[in-house]
Amino acid sequence: MKYFSRQCLALVVGVLALAAQAQAQEFRVGFVNTDRIFREANTAKAAQAKLEQEFSRREKELNDLGNTLKNLSDKFEREAPTLSESQRVQRQKQVADQDRDFQRKRREFQEDLNARKNEELQQVLERANRVVKQVAEAEKYDVVLQEAVYINPKHDITDKVIKALNAVR
């Protein structure tokens, strides 16, 4: 009877070990590179084009204002030695006021651009996350990571996600 119990115990342990090994082999991990999605997905490219169109006029105006300010400053530097003290102070104040205005407009532009960029990227990310979930469920992944120090390229499903994301309209 002891012999039978030992055999039975060994058999149970063996079956459990095989089951654990089989279960461990079925665990599927995927990885998605969000930077690549932001660079390569059509939705991300469309968002970037939308932002460029939305802000191009303001950017041109800002560049023009910067060039005008530079020309004014250069002209002041050239003419300063020949100006009277009061004219020099007045022109220097004018350049400083325009520079302050330019810096303020540039800062406002950058803040507006960053806010809109974050809005657009958030929409792209939400859509990408839905597609990642669809791919993960369809291909039976147990976990999909978006950040990792190292990932074996065989686990990278970024191409599948970009392809699926580009197919969605």
Wavefront OBJ file of the C-alpha trace (Angstrom):
o trace
v 0.000 0.000 0.000
v 2.870 2.427 0.822
v 4.376 1.646 -2.554
v 1.085 2.462 -4.273
v 0.749 5.753 -2.318
v 4.250 6.819 -3.317
v 3.554 6.015 -6.956
v 0.277 7.878 -6.795
v 1.939 10.858 -5.109
v 4.731 10.873 -7.715
v 2.155 10.692 -10.491
v 0.131 13.584 -9.019
v 3.281 15.700 -8.573
v 4.328 14.912 -12.149
v 0.930 15.819 -13.545
v 0.885 19.069 -11.548
v 4.382 19.932 -12.767
v 3.375 19.281 -16.372
v 0.184 21.331 -15.919
v 2.127 24.226 -14.402
v 4.665 24.074 -17.222
v 1.929 23.983 -19.856
v 0.108 26.877 -18.227
v 3.319 28.939 -18.057
v 3.916 28.363 -21.770
v 0.448 29.686 -22.621
v 1.041 33.059 -20.952
v 1.406 35.559 -23.799
v 3.048 38.946 -23.464
v 2.951 41.735 -26.030
v 4.626 45.113 -26.228
v 3.504 48.307 -27.960
v 5.851 51.204 -28.708
v 3.667 54.299 -28.263
v 6.353 56.593 -29.700
v 6.183 54.670 -32.977
v 2.400 54.880 -32.949
v 2.618 58.665 -32.503
v 5.068 58.850 -35.429
v 3.657 56.280 -37.857
v -0.100 55.879 -37.359
v -2.308 57.728 -39.828
v -4.388 59.192 -36.993
v -1.249 60.669 -35.422
v -0.100 62.069 -38.762
v -3.555 63.573 -39.331
v -3.480 65.150 -35.861
v -0.051 66.648 -36.596
v -1.258 68.042 -39.936
v -4.332 69.498 -38.221
v -2.144 71.231 -35.637
v 0.210 72.599 -38.302
v -2.714 74.024 -40.241
v -4.337 75.435 -37.104
v -1.169 77.168 -35.880
v 0.673 78.012 -39.108
v -0.816 81.509 -39.430
v 0.079 82.445 -35.843
v 3.543 80.972 -36.254
v 4.124 83.019 -39.414
v 2.913 86.176 -37.666
v 5.229 85.435 -34.763
v 8.185 84.884 -37.098
v 7.390 88.125 -38.909
v 7.175 89.974 -35.593
v 10.527 88.471 -34.567
v 12.135 89.600 -37.821
v 10.687 93.105 -37.420
v 12.040 93.250 -33.881
v 15.478 92.080 -35.042
v 15.539 94.717 -37.788
v 14.465 97.408 -35.326
v 17.149 96.321 -32.869
v 19.835 96.234 -35.583
v 18.793 99.679 -36.799
v 18.950 100.999 -33.242
v 22.460 99.539 -32.774
v 23.655 101.193 -35.994
v 22.077 104.570 -35.280
v 22.616 104.739 -31.494
v 25.961 106.575 -31.676
v 24.412 109.388 -33.752
v 21.235 109.802 -31.681
v 20.767 112.328 -28.917
v 20.450 110.976 -25.391
v 16.660 111.444 -25.312
v 16.209 109.814 -28.754
v 18.451 106.910 -27.730
v 16.475 106.342 -24.492
v 13.163 106.578 -26.377
v 14.248 104.097 -29.081
v 15.766 101.759 -26.510
v 12.449 101.763 -24.618
v 10.587 101.117 -27.889
v 12.811 98.099 -28.656
v 12.421 96.779 -25.095
v 8.616 97.172 -25.232
v 8.401 95.358 -28.558
v 10.712 92.623 -27.286
v 8.542 92.149 -24.188
v 5.426 91.985 -26.409
v 7.131 89.482 -28.703
v 8.206 87.271 -25.770
v 4.666 87.312 -24.363
v 3.118 86.375 -27.714
v 5.691 83.631 -28.235
v 4.989 82.205 -24.764
v 1.201 82.320 -25.368
v 1.667 80.638 -28.739
v 3.768 77.854 -27.207
v 1.268 77.307 -24.377
v -1.662 77.151 -26.821
v 0.226 74.816 -29.138
v 1.218 72.485 -26.286
v -2.347 72.373 -24.943
v -3.794 71.513 -28.365
v -1.021 68.993 -29.025
v -1.809 67.246 -25.747
v -5.514 67.161 -26.655
v -4.806 65.641 -30.062
v -2.281 63.114 -28.726
v -4.735 62.083 -26.008
v -7.335 61.296 -28.678
v -4.769 59.285 -30.657
v -3.730 57.435 -27.499
v -7.318 56.595 -26.558
v -7.986 55.217 -30.037
v -4.689 53.306 -29.994
v -5.484 51.794 -26.592
v -8.848 50.547 -27.911
v -7.059 48.950 -30.871
v -4.391 47.432 -28.587
v -7.158 45.873 -26.520
v -8.849 44.492 -29.666
v -5.570 42.989 -30.926
v -4.783 41.565 -27.482
v -8.201 39.948 -27.183
v -8.187 38.619 -30.749
v -4.722 37.093 -30.400
v -5.199 36.010 -26.778
v -2.469 38.066 -25.121
v -2.501 37.961 -21.340
v -0.730 41.292 -20.939
v 0.383 44.094 -23.252
v 3.035 46.528 -22.012
v 3.646 50.056 -23.256
v 6.819 50.832 -21.327
v 9.757 48.522 -20.761
v 13.490 48.782 -20.254
v 14.040 45.890 -22.630
v 11.685 43.856 -24.774
v 12.454 40.955 -27.041
v 11.361 42.004 -30.567
v 9.297 38.817 -30.920
v 6.856 40.297 -28.366
v 6.524 43.657 -30.177
v 3.015 43.969 -31.627
v 3.377 47.636 -32.602
v 3.195 46.878 -36.345
v -0.074 44.961 -35.857
v -1.531 47.810 -33.830
v -0.494 50.470 -36.371
v -1.928 48.375 -39.193
v -5.215 47.907 -37.311
v -5.290 51.566 -36.291
v -4.767 52.669 -39.898
v -7.585 50.369 -41.011
v -10.020 52.017 -38.571
v -11.814 55.049 -39.912
l 1 2 3 4 5 6 7 8 9 10 11 12 13 14 15 16 17 18 19 20 21 22 23 24 25 26 27 28 29 30 31 32 33 34 35 36 37 38 39 40 41 42 43 44 45 46 47 48 49 50 51 52 53 54 55 56 57 58 59 60 61 62 63 64 65 66 67 68 69 70 71 72 73 74 75 76 77 78 79 80 81 82 83 84 85 86 87 88 89 90 91 92 93 94 95 96 97 98 99 100 101 102 103 104 105 106 107 108 109 110 111 112 113 114 115 116 117 118 119 120 121 122 123 124 125 126 127 128 129 130 131 132 133 134 135 136 137 138 139 140 141 142 143 144 145 146 147 148 149 150 151 152 153 154 155 156 157 158 159 160 161 162 163 164 165 166 167 168 169
